[in-house]
Amino acid sequence: MSPPATWKLNSTKHAFYLDAQRAARDMGLPFTIKLADLPIPPRCPALGLELIPGRPKRDPHKPCLILLDPARGYVPGNVRIVSAAAAALRGIAEPADLRAVADFIEREVEKQK
């Protein structure tokens, strides 16, 4: 990885850490993660999109931090870096809802064959 890309990755990771710390304080949630708990993968583990630090806020390739179980807070094992697209879906639906929508679409597509 080139020095500018490494700098951007580290800068993004540090911003996630500070934003998470602030959010935990504001919401009264536990905060015990360290920078090492925030690896930024090259691809979104949920959707497979390339993650590109520094992209505009609504860009689907922008890395975003999510909590797997929001009630547990910012603790090791409960945070993941995913794409903005995956984070948007996570923010508006529960896993069962996402599965139900996917199943519905698959059924409807199959009917059209």
PyMOL commands that set and color helices and strands:
alter all, ss='L'
color gray80, all
select helices_A, chain A and resi 3-27+35-37+70-72+84-92+95-111
alter helices_A, ss='H'
color red, helices_A
select strands_A, chain A and resi 63-67+79-83
alter strands_A, ss='S'
color yellow, strands_A
deselect
rebuild
show_as cartoon
